Structure formats: structure tokens, C-alpha cells
Amino acid sequence: TVDWKDTIYYWENSNGELVALLCSEYPNEYITLLTKKKYKNLEVEMVALAEENVISEILHKSELKIWCMEGDAFREDLLNKKGYAKQEEVEYLNWIDLGAPVPEFEIPEGYTLHDMVDETGVDLQKKIERITGAFDSKLYPVEIYRNFQEGPSYRKEYDLYTMDKEGNVCSFCFIWYDAELNIGYFEPVGTDEKHRRKGLGRATLNAGL
């Protein structure tokens, strides 16, 4: 069994400041690289380490996928030279400055907004089914959900979801808040396919804001 923490590497400068981070999306073959602009050259070493250590020796995978933001010329050039091929799958990253007024929102009729401070009335395994189902991804056990609830950035009041009158989870939004950097990261965000085009996702996001 692989300990996910074994796939995490970080780099510091001479002052002990964190300047780069490598981690895997275990058990998948995806690798995330995070570097400060001044230290982009470290990515040459980081990609080599991902290929030689993380993928081969730790995860025992034969394929490696590395996320690359559009417009990241250094990483694009590095990966192209090493023979990586651009894939069709994409992810979108949007941001908002909370210096602007937060949009008003209303929960559509027939639905109610909840958080995980009070778990009364929510079947956690069924909630997980709705979360994974929204992305057509692999179902995971309740134990994994409980594990990330123990994470340093997890707050039950920022684990939002809506329910219909039958008690089904219909939309959801997890907010990971870093108080030191004053940044909130919304992931995952989704709506069950049977309840889309009703404004539930927008309402849940705005409630989080």
C-alpha cells in the first residue's frame, strides 16, 4: 500500500522559504507541480524526479500525466522537449476578487441549503454518490471523506450542499480556506444531473462567497 505522503516533495531556498511543491493525485498517475515564478528552472529537476521516483518507484505506474496551465511557456516547452503529448482533457480555474460586492442569491423553491456542522438528515454515502456521480468518477468509501475532514484547511461550515424535499443531495461546494494567505479554494463544485439548469450550483457558490 502506498502512503500518499511519500509522493510529496518540496523545495526551499537558502532562507528556508517554500518555493516549489510536487505531489501526486494518488492512486492516479497525475502529477501537480507548483513553483514560484522566480524558481521555474526547478521544474526540470521536478519532472525528472516525478518520472524516476514517484511514478516508477512509488506508484508503479507506466504512464505519467502532468498538469500544465495554458500560457505556461516554460513548462509547455519542457514537456514538449521530453516527448509529452497534449491531451484533450482539461480543467478550468476561475477566480474572483472579494473586494467586489458578493452576489446576492436565492435558493430555488423546493430546495434547502445546508452545511456539515450538523450532519442530521444526510446519508454521507449517498452524498458521496452524488459528488462522484456529478463527475462520472469512481465511488469512494465514507472513510476517505472522514479523512479529508481531518485536513488542516477543512471546515464543516464551508462544506455546503443543497437538498430537495426527499432529502437527496442535489448540489455541493467544498471551500478550502487558507487563513494565512486569505485565499479560498472551491473544489469540488457540482450539481446532480437531474437538478441542473435551476441555479442550484450558482446559489451554492454564492452562499460560499
LUMNU-806611 format. One record per residue: residue number from 1; residue in one letter; z, y, x of N, C-alpha, C in turn. Coordinates in pm, 1 decimal. Layout:
  pos  code       n_z       n_y       n_x      ca_z      ca_y      ca_x       c_z       c_y       c_x
  NUM     A         Z         Y         X         Z         Y         X         Z         Y         X
...
END
This chain:
  pos  code       n_z       n_y       n_x      ca_z      ca_y      ca_x       c_z       c_y       c_x
    1     T       0.0    -119.3      83.8       0.0       0.0       0.0       0.0     124.6      87.5
    2     V     -83.8     219.4      54.1     -94.7     342.5     131.3       5.1     445.9      79.8
    3     D      76.5     508.2     171.1     161.7     621.3     137.0      74.5     746.1     146.0
    4     W      54.7     812.5      32.5     -36.2     927.5      28.5       0.7    1031.2     133.3
    5     K     128.9    1044.0     164.7     172.0    1145.3     262.6     113.2    1118.2     400.5
    6     D      76.8     992.5     427.2      16.4     959.7     556.3    -124.2    1016.7     571.5
    7     T    -182.6    1063.3     462.0    -317.3    1119.6     467.2    -314.7    1272.1     476.2
    8     I    -198.4    1329.1     497.0    -183.9    1474.4     505.8    -164.7    1515.8     651.1
    9     Y    -246.0    1610.9     696.5    -234.4    1666.2     831.4    -234.9    1818.5     821.3
   10     Y    -163.2    1883.4     910.1    -165.1    2029.0     909.6    -167.2    2082.6    1052.5
   11     W    -218.0    2203.3    1064.4    -232.5    2269.6    1194.0    -157.1    2401.3    1191.6
   12     E     -90.2    2433.4    1301.8     -17.8    2557.9    1316.9     -72.0    2634.8    1437.3
   13     N     -57.1    2765.7    1434.0     -94.1    2844.5    1551.1      26.0    2854.9    1645.7
   14     S      11.6    2931.8    1751.9     116.9    2940.6    1853.5     245.2    3004.2    1800.1
   15     N     235.1    3073.3    1686.7     352.5    3136.0    1625.8     418.6    3046.8    1520.9
   16     G     365.8    2923.9    1507.8     422.6    2833.2    1409.8     377.3    2857.6    1267.5
   17     E     271.6    2936.2    1250.6     219.5    2965.4    1116.5     120.4    2857.0    1075.0
   18     L     128.9    2814.6     951.3      35.7    2715.8     899.0    -101.8    2779.1     883.6
   19     V    -204.2    2719.2     947.0    -337.8    2779.1     943.0    -443.4    2685.8     884.7
   20     A    -411.9    2555.7     873.7    -509.6    2461.7     819.4    -438.3    2338.6     764.5
   21     L    -500.3    2279.3     663.9    -442.3    2161.7     598.5    -553.1    2065.2     559.8
   22     L    -528.8    1937.0     582.8    -621.0    1831.0     541.7    -542.7    1732.6     455.8
   23     C    -598.5    1695.1     342.0    -533.2    1592.2     260.6    -638.5    1514.9     182.5
   24     S    -604.2    1393.5     145.3    -695.6    1310.8      67.4    -654.5    1312.1     -78.5
   25     E    -747.9    1275.0    -164.5    -717.8    1257.3    -306.2    -701.4    1108.1    -331.2
   26     Y    -610.9    1048.4    -252.9    -587.3     904.4    -262.2    -560.4     864.9    -407.0
   27     P    -618.2     752.3    -454.8    -688.3     649.2    -378.5    -838.9     673.2    -365.3
   28     N    -887.3     791.0    -405.5   -1030.2     819.2    -395.2   -1069.1     854.7    -252.1
   29     E   -1199.4     866.1    -230.0   -1249.3     892.9     -95.6   -1271.3    1042.5     -71.5
   30     Y   -1222.1    1126.7    -161.7   -1239.5    1270.7    -145.9   -1138.6    1328.0     -46.4
   31     I   -1185.9    1423.6      34.9   -1100.8    1491.3     131.4   -1107.7    1641.9     105.9
   32     T    -992.6    1705.6     104.0    -984.7    1850.6      87.3    -944.6    1913.9     220.4
   33     L   -1018.2    2015.8     261.5    -988.1    2092.6     382.6    -955.3    2235.7     341.7
   34     L    -843.4    2286.1     390.4    -804.8    2424.6     365.1    -778.9    2491.9     499.0
   35     T    -850.9    2600.2     526.0    -834.0    2670.3     653.6    -836.2    2820.4     632.0
   36     K    -757.8    2891.6     711.1    -767.0    3036.2     711.4    -895.9    3076.0     782.6
   37     K    -956.5    3186.0     738.6   -1087.2    3225.9     789.5   -1091.1    3235.2     941.8
   38     K    -984.4    3283.4    1001.0    -980.4    3303.4    1145.4    -985.4    3171.7    1221.3
   39     Y    -956.8    3060.5    1150.2    -945.0    2930.8    1217.4   -1047.9    2829.4    1167.2
   40     K   -1163.3    2878.2    1119.9   -1265.9    2788.6    1065.9   -1312.9    2686.0    1169.2
   41     N   -1309.1    2723.0    1298.0   -1355.0    2628.8    1401.1   -1274.2    2500.0    1402.6
   42     L   -1153.0    2504.2    1349.3   -1071.1    2383.3    1342.8   -1134.7    2275.2    1255.6
   43     E   -1225.4    2313.5    1169.4   -1284.1    2216.4    1077.8   -1367.0    2110.6    1149.5
   44     V   -1415.4    2141.4    1267.7   -1486.0    2040.3    1347.1   -1389.5    1925.4    1377.4
   45     E   -1271.2    1960.7    1424.7   -1168.1    1860.8    1454.2   -1119.6    1792.2    1325.7
   46     M   -1107.1    1869.7    1218.8   -1054.4    1815.9    1093.3   -1147.0    1711.4    1032.4
   47     V   -1276.9    1739.6    1033.7   -1372.6    1643.6     978.7   -1372.8    1516.0    1062.3
   48     A   -1368.5    1530.3    1194.5   -1365.3    1412.7    1281.9   -1241.4    1328.8    1255.0
   49     L   -1127.4    1394.0    1234.4   -1004.3    1321.8    1206.0   -1012.5    1250.5    1071.2
   50     A   -1071.2    1317.6     973.5   -1088.0    1255.7     841.6   -1173.4    1130.7     850.4
   51     E   -1278.7    1137.3     930.1   -1369.1    1023.0     945.4   -1302.6     906.8    1020.2
   52     E   -1234.5     939.7    1127.4   -1182.2     835.5    1216.2   -1046.7     779.8    1172.3
   53     N    -960.6     866.3    1121.5    -824.9     823.3    1087.8    -804.3     798.9     939.2
   54     V    -825.9     903.0     860.4    -789.5     896.6     718.1    -873.1     794.5     642.9
   55     I   -1003.8     804.7     654.5   -1091.1     717.7     576.9   -1092.3     575.1     630.5
   56     S   -1111.5     559.5     759.3   -1126.7     425.6     816.9    -993.7     354.0     834.9
   57     E    -898.7     419.1     901.2    -775.1     352.4     941.4    -669.2     348.9     831.1
   58     I    -663.8     451.6     747.2    -557.0     459.6     646.6    -604.4     413.6     508.9
   59     L    -714.1     470.2     463.0    -761.6     438.2     327.3    -855.6     318.4     324.2
   60     H    -908.3     280.9     439.6   -1000.6     168.1     449.6   -1120.6     184.8     356.4
   61     K   -1175.6     304.9     355.8   -1294.5     334.6     277.0   -1416.2     339.0     368.8
   62     S   -1531.3     312.2     311.7   -1655.2     316.6     389.2   -1734.0     444.1     359.5
   63     E   -1684.0     526.2     264.9   -1754.4     648.2     226.4   -1656.4     764.6     229.1
   64     L   -1704.5     878.9     269.1   -1620.8     998.2     276.2   -1689.8    1112.1     202.0
   65     K   -1614.0    1179.4     114.2   -1665.2    1296.2      42.5   -1574.5    1414.8      72.4
   66     I   -1633.7    1525.4     111.7   -1557.7    1645.2     147.8   -1601.0    1760.0      56.8
   67     W   -1502.9    1821.6      -7.0   -1532.8    1935.6     -93.4   -1577.7    2054.5      -9.3
   68     C   -1677.7    2127.3     -60.2   -1728.8    2244.6      10.2   -1764.0    2352.0     -92.0
   69     M   -1702.4    2469.1     -77.5   -1731.5    2578.9    -169.1   -1871.1    2634.8    -141.9
   70     E   -1943.3    2668.0    -247.2   -2074.3    2730.3    -231.5   -2057.7    2863.2    -157.6
   71     G   -2137.2    2882.4     -54.3   -2126.8    3004.7      23.7   -2042.8    2991.0     148.6
   72     D   -1980.0    2873.9     167.6   -1903.3    2847.9     290.0   -2001.8    2801.5     396.3
   73     A   -2065.5    2898.8     462.6   -2175.6    2869.6     553.8   -2131.3    2780.9     669.7
   74     F   -2011.9    2805.1     723.4   -1965.5    2726.6     838.9   -1952.5    2579.5     801.9
   75     R   -1886.4    2551.3     690.3   -1865.8    2411.6     652.2   -1996.6    2345.6     609.5
   76     E   -2080.8    2418.4     538.7   -2210.3    2363.3     499.1   -2291.1    2322.3     621.4
   77     D   -2293.8    2410.8     722.7   -2369.5    2381.3     844.6   -2309.6    2262.2     918.5
   78     L   -2177.3    2257.5     926.0   -2109.1    2147.7     994.0   -2140.3    2013.7     927.0
   79     L   -2130.1    2009.9     795.3   -2153.2    1885.0     723.7   -2300.1    1843.2     728.8
   80     N   -2389.5    1941.1     720.7   -2532.5    1908.2     729.8   -2566.3    1848.0     865.6
   81     K   -2511.6    1905.4     972.1   -2539.6    1855.3    1106.6   -2484.5    1713.9    1126.5
   82     K   -2377.4    1681.2    1054.8   -2317.2    1549.2    1068.3   -2380.0    1447.6     973.0
   83     G   -2481.1    1491.5     897.3   -2553.7    1397.8     812.4   -2501.9    1381.3     670.6
   84     Y   -2412.7    1470.4     627.5   -2362.9    1462.9     490.0   -2470.6    1509.2     392.9
   85     A   -2472.2    1450.1     275.4   -2572.0    1485.4     173.9   -2502.9    1552.7      55.9
   86     K   -2559.6    1661.1       8.5   -2503.8    1733.5    -105.5   -2515.8    1649.1    -231.8
   87     Q   -2407.0    1640.4    -307.9   -2404.1    1559.8    -429.5   -2423.3    1646.6    -554.0
   88     E   -2451.7    1582.3    -665.2   -2474.3    1655.5    -789.4   -2344.6    1698.4    -856.2
   89     E   -2236.3    1623.8    -832.6   -2110.2    1656.9    -898.1   -2054.5    1787.6    -844.4
   90     V   -2000.7    1868.6    -934.7   -1947.6    1999.5    -896.6   -1814.5    2024.5    -967.9
   91     E   -1738.2    2117.4    -914.2   -1618.6    2167.8    -980.8   -1626.9    2319.5    -978.7
   92     Y   -1568.6    2382.0   -1080.1   -1573.3    2527.0   -1089.8   -1433.3    2584.9   -1070.4
   93     L   -1425.2    2694.2    -996.7   -1299.4    2761.5    -971.5   -1312.0    2905.7   -1018.8
   94     N   -1230.8    2942.5   -1116.6   -1231.2    3078.4   -1170.0   -1094.6    3141.2   -1146.1
   95     W   -1090.8    3272.4   -1138.5    -963.1    3338.0   -1117.1    -955.1    3466.6   -1198.3
   96     I    -831.8    3513.5   -1220.6    -808.4    3635.4   -1295.9    -693.6    3711.4   -1230.9
   97     D    -707.3    3842.8   -1224.7    -602.6    3929.3   -1171.0    -509.9    3968.2   -1286.2
   98     L    -383.6    3930.0   -1274.3    -289.5    3957.6   -1382.4    -240.2    4101.0   -1382.4
   99     G    -304.5    4183.7   -1300.6    -276.9    4326.7   -1311.4    -338.1    4382.8   -1438.4
  100     A    -437.6    4309.9   -1491.7    -500.4    4349.7   -1617.4    -418.7    4295.0   -1734.5
  101     P    -434.2    4353.6   -1853.9    -359.6    4304.5   -1971.0    -393.1    4158.2   -2000.1
  102     V    -292.2    4080.9   -2035.3    -313.7    3940.8   -2071.5    -375.4    3934.3   -2210.6
  103     P    -483.7    3857.9   -2226.8    -549.0    3849.9   -2359.1    -453.8    3797.7   -2466.5
  104     E    -464.6    3856.2   -2585.1    -386.8    3805.6   -2697.0    -446.2    3673.3   -2743.1
  105     F    -364.9    3591.8   -2806.9    -415.0    3462.5   -2850.8    -345.5    3420.0   -2979.5
  106     E    -413.2    3336.3   -3052.8    -357.3    3274.7   -3172.0    -386.9    3126.0   -3167.9
  107     I    -288.3    3044.2   -3202.5    -310.6    2901.3   -3211.4    -382.4    2873.1   -3342.3
  108     P    -497.1    2805.5   -3339.0    -571.8    2777.5   -3462.2    -485.4    2708.9   -3567.8
  109     E    -517.1    2734.7   -3690.1    -441.7    2677.6   -3801.8    -444.8    2524.5   -3796.0
  110     G    -330.5    2464.9   -3822.1    -320.2    2319.3   -3819.4    -273.6    2263.4   -3686.7
  111     Y    -250.9    2353.0   -3586.9    -208.0    2310.0   -3454.1     -82.8    2386.3   -3412.7
  112     T      -6.1    2328.2   -3323.7     113.4    2392.9   -3271.2     115.8    2382.2   -3119.5
  113     L     175.6    2483.5   -3055.0     183.8    2488.4   -2909.4     320.2    2438.2   -2864.1
  114     H     321.7    2358.9   -2755.4     445.5    2300.0   -2705.6     448.5    2305.0   -2553.1
  115     D     568.9    2285.4   -2495.9     581.8    2261.0   -2353.0     667.7    2137.0   -2334.3
  116     M     687.1    2098.7   -2207.4     758.1    1973.8   -2179.4     908.2    1993.8   -2157.1
  117     V     959.7    2113.5   -2185.5    1103.9    2134.2   -2177.9    1173.4    2042.6   -2277.4
  118     D    1115.4    2035.0   -2397.2    1165.5    1943.1   -2499.9    1055.4    1841.3   -2526.7
  119     E    1075.9    1717.3   -2484.3     974.0    1613.9   -2499.7     983.9    1540.6   -2632.8
  120     T    1069.8    1588.5   -2720.9    1086.3    1524.0   -2851.2     953.9    1524.9   -2928.2
  121     G     914.1    1409.2   -2975.9     795.3    1400.9   -3060.2     666.0    1375.0   -2985.6
  122     V     668.7    1372.6   -2851.1     546.3    1346.2   -2775.9     554.0    1208.4   -2711.6
  123     D     450.7    1129.7   -2733.5     437.4     999.3   -2668.5     366.0    1024.3   -2536.3
  124     L     439.9    1013.0   -2426.0     385.1    1052.1   -2296.3     263.4     969.1   -2257.9
  125     Q     264.4     840.2   -2286.8     149.3     758.1   -2251.9      25.4     801.3   -2331.1
  126     K      46.1     839.5   -2457.7     -67.8     886.7   -2537.2    -115.3    1023.8   -2488.1
  127     K     -22.2    1103.9   -2438.8     -62.5    1231.8   -2380.8    -150.5    1207.7   -2258.1
  128     I    -109.5    1111.5   -2174.8    -188.6    1077.2   -2057.0    -327.4    1028.4   -2098.0
  129     E    -334.9     951.7   -2205.3    -463.7     903.1   -2254.6    -554.7    1020.0   -2292.1
  130     R    -496.3    1123.9   -2353.5    -576.7    1240.5   -2390.1    -620.0    1318.6   -2266.2
  131     I    -531.3    1327.5   -2166.4    -564.3    1401.1   -2044.0    -677.2    1331.4   -1968.3
  132     T    -662.5    1201.7   -1946.6    -765.8    1128.5   -1872.2    -893.8    1115.6   -1955.4
  133     G    -878.2    1101.9   -2086.8    -994.6    1088.5   -2173.1   -1081.3    1212.5   -2175.5
  134     A   -1020.0    1329.8   -2160.4   -1095.8    1454.8   -2162.0   -1192.6    1463.6   -2045.6
  135     F   -1163.5    1390.2   -1937.1   -1249.1    1392.4   -1818.1   -1315.6    1257.5   -1792.7
  136     D   -1296.7    1165.6   -1886.1   -1351.4    1031.5   -1870.3   -1306.8     971.1   -1737.1
  137     S   -1177.7     990.7   -1706.2   -1123.5     941.0   -1579.8   -1030.1     823.2   -1603.5
  138     K    -984.5     763.6   -1495.2    -905.1     641.9   -1502.8    -765.0     669.6   -1557.8
  139     L    -721.2     586.0   -1650.0    -588.2     597.4   -1707.7    -483.1     564.0   -1601.2
  140     Y    -373.2     638.2   -1601.8    -265.4     609.7   -1507.4    -133.6     591.6   -1583.1
  141     P     -36.0     523.3   -1521.8      90.0     493.2   -1591.1     183.2     613.4   -1598.9
  142     V     281.4     604.2   -1685.3     379.6     710.8   -1704.7     452.6     742.2   -1574.6
  143     E     473.1     640.8   -1489.7     546.2     661.1   -1365.0     480.7     767.7   -1277.1
  144     I     348.0     771.9   -1276.9     278.3     872.4   -1196.7     303.1    1011.9   -1252.4
  145     Y     300.8    1023.7   -1384.4     329.9    1152.7   -1447.7     470.5    1198.2   -1408.8
  146     R     565.8    1105.0   -1413.2     703.7    1139.5   -1377.0     713.4    1179.8   -1230.2
  147     N     631.4    1119.3   -1146.6     633.4    1153.0   -1004.5     591.7    1297.3    -980.8
  148     F     480.5    1339.3   -1044.7     440.7    1476.8   -1016.3     528.6    1578.1   -1088.3
  149     Q     607.4    1533.7   -1186.8     707.9    1622.6   -1244.8     817.9    1654.9   -1144.4
  150     E     829.3    1572.1   -1040.2     928.2    1595.1    -935.6     874.7    1686.8    -826.2
  151     G     747.8    1727.0    -836.1     687.2    1813.3    -735.2     751.5    1950.7    -731.1
  152     P     749.3    2017.0    -614.7     817.5    2146.8    -598.3     760.2    2259.4    -683.0
  153     S     633.5    2249.3    -722.2     571.7    2357.1    -799.7     564.6    2326.5    -949.4
  154     Y     612.7    2208.1    -988.6     605.9    2170.9   -1130.5     721.6    2234.0   -1207.5
  155     R     688.0    2291.6   -1323.3     789.5    2344.8   -1413.1     756.4    2298.2   -1555.0
  156     K     854.1    2240.9   -1620.8     830.3    2186.7   -1754.6     783.5    2293.8   -1852.4
  157     E     829.8    2416.9   -1835.7     788.8    2523.0   -1927.7     644.3    2565.6   -1906.6
  158     Y     584.1    2522.9   -1794.7     443.6    2554.0   -1767.4     352.9    2432.5   -1787.3
  159     D     405.9    2328.2   -1844.6     327.7    2209.1   -1880.6     302.1    2220.6   -2030.7
  160     L     189.1    2282.8   -2064.8     161.6    2321.4   -2203.4      62.4    2227.8   -2270.2
  161     Y      77.0    2214.1   -2401.2     -18.3    2134.4   -2478.4      -9.0    2172.1   -2625.7
  162     T    -113.8    2141.2   -2699.8    -113.6    2161.3   -2844.2    -117.4    2026.2   -2914.3
  163     M     -65.2    2024.5   -3036.1     -65.2    1902.9   -3117.4    -118.2    1935.2   -3256.7
  164     D    -180.8    1834.9   -3318.9    -222.3    1852.0   -3457.8    -110.4    1804.7   -3549.7
  165     K    -135.6    1807.2   -3679.7     -31.9    1772.3   -3776.5       8.7    1625.1   -3768.1
  166     E     -77.5    1541.9   -3711.4     -47.0    1398.6   -3697.3      29.0    1368.0   -3567.8
  167     G      54.6    1471.9   -3487.7     128.7    1451.4   -3363.6      43.7    1410.1   -3245.3
  168     N     -87.4    1429.6   -3254.8    -177.8    1397.6   -3144.6    -191.3    1515.4   -3049.7
  169     V    -185.0    1489.8   -2919.2    -210.8    1594.2   -2820.2    -359.1    1629.2   -2825.0
  170     C    -389.1    1757.8   -2835.9    -528.9    1799.6   -2855.4    -584.2    1882.0   -2739.1
  171     S    -501.5    1963.1   -2678.1    -542.0    2037.6   -2559.2    -422.3    2044.1   -2465.2
  172     F    -447.4    2075.5   -2338.8    -339.3    2074.0   -2240.6    -371.7    2167.3   -2124.5
  173     C    -267.7    2209.1   -2056.6    -282.6    2300.1   -1943.5    -159.4    2288.3   -1855.5
  174     F    -178.5    2251.0   -1730.2     -69.5    2244.8   -1633.8     -79.3    2368.0   -1543.2
  175     I      31.8    2436.8   -1524.8      32.4    2554.3   -1437.8     125.3    2527.6   -1320.4
  176     W      68.7    2530.7   -1200.5     146.2    2510.9   -1077.7     170.5    2648.8   -1018.5
  177     Y     295.6    2693.1   -1020.8     327.1    2830.9    -980.1     396.0    2833.5    -844.5
  178     D     339.9    2912.7    -753.1     397.6    2933.7    -620.7     464.7    3070.7    -620.8
  179     A     597.9    3071.8    -630.2     670.7    3198.1    -640.1     658.8    3280.9    -512.5
  180     E     650.3    3214.4    -397.0     642.7    3287.1    -270.1     512.3    3365.1    -258.6
  181     L     401.9    3301.3    -298.3     271.3    3367.1    -290.9     235.2    3439.8    -420.0
  182     N     315.2    3416.5    -524.5     290.1    3475.9    -656.1     151.5    3438.0    -707.6
  183     I     120.9    3308.0    -698.4      -8.2    3255.3    -743.5      16.7    3140.4    -840.5
  184     G     -58.3    3139.4    -948.7     -53.0    3028.2   -1043.0    -185.5    2953.5   -1043.1
  185     Y    -179.2    2822.0   -1039.3    -299.8    2738.5   -1036.1    -301.7    2653.0   -1161.7
  186     F    -406.8    2666.8   -1240.1    -418.9    2594.6   -1366.4    -502.0    2467.7   -1344.1
  187     E    -436.7    2352.4   -1347.4    -505.8    2226.2   -1320.9    -416.4    2108.4   -1360.0
  188     P    -463.5    2018.0   -1444.6    -590.6    2019.8   -1516.1    -581.6    2100.8   -1646.1
  189     V    -695.8    2136.4   -1697.3    -706.7    2206.0   -1824.9    -813.5    2134.0   -1905.7
  190     G    -784.1    2099.9   -2028.6    -883.7    2027.9   -2107.1    -849.5    2021.3   -2254.7
  191     T    -947.7    1976.3   -2331.5    -932.2    1958.4   -2475.8    -995.7    1826.3   -2516.2
  192     D    -926.1    1752.0   -2600.8    -981.0    1627.3   -2651.8   -1112.9    1655.2   -2723.2
  193     E   -1211.3    1567.5   -2702.1   -1345.9    1593.5   -2753.0   -1351.1    1610.8   -2904.2
  194     K   -1257.3    1550.0   -2976.8   -1256.5    1561.6   -3122.8   -1205.8    1697.6   -3171.4
  195     H   -1148.4    1775.6   -3079.2   -1086.6    1902.7   -3119.4   -1146.7    2021.9   -3045.2
  196     R   -1264.6    2005.0   -2989.5   -1328.8    2112.7   -2915.6   -1398.8    2211.9   -3008.0
  197     R   -1434.6    2326.3   -2953.1   -1503.8    2434.1   -3023.6   -1418.0    2494.6   -3133.5
  198     K   -1285.8    2491.4   -3113.4   -1193.9    2550.9   -3210.5   -1106.6    2659.9   -3147.0
  199     G   -1123.1    2681.2   -3017.3   -1043.7    2781.7   -2948.6    -911.4    2731.7   -2894.8
  200     L    -890.2    2599.3   -2898.1    -763.2    2543.9   -2850.4    -744.5    2560.9   -2700.3
  201     G    -849.8    2533.1   -2624.9    -840.8    2547.4   -2480.2    -813.1    2691.3   -2440.0
  202     R    -884.3    2784.6   -2501.6    -865.3    2926.8   -2470.9    -722.5    2969.6   -2507.5
  203     A    -674.4    2925.6   -2621.7    -540.0    2962.5   -2665.2    -434.7    2908.0   -2570.0
  204     T    -454.2    2783.6   -2524.1    -356.5    2721.3   -2433.0    -357.2    2794.2   -2298.5
  205     L    -474.7    2829.8   -2249.1    -484.5    2905.0   -2123.5    -417.5    3040.9   -2135.3
  206     N    -446.1    3111.1   -2243.2    -388.8    3244.1   -2260.9    -238.1    3238.0   -2279.1
  207     A    -189.8    3131.4   -2341.8     -44.8    3114.0   -2352.9      16.0    3097.5   -2214.6
  208     G     -53.1    3026.0   -2127.5      -6.3    3008.2   -1990.0      -5.0    3138.6   -1912.8
  209     L    -107.8    3222.0   -1934.7    -112.2    3351.1   -1867.0       3.0    3439.4   -1910.3
END
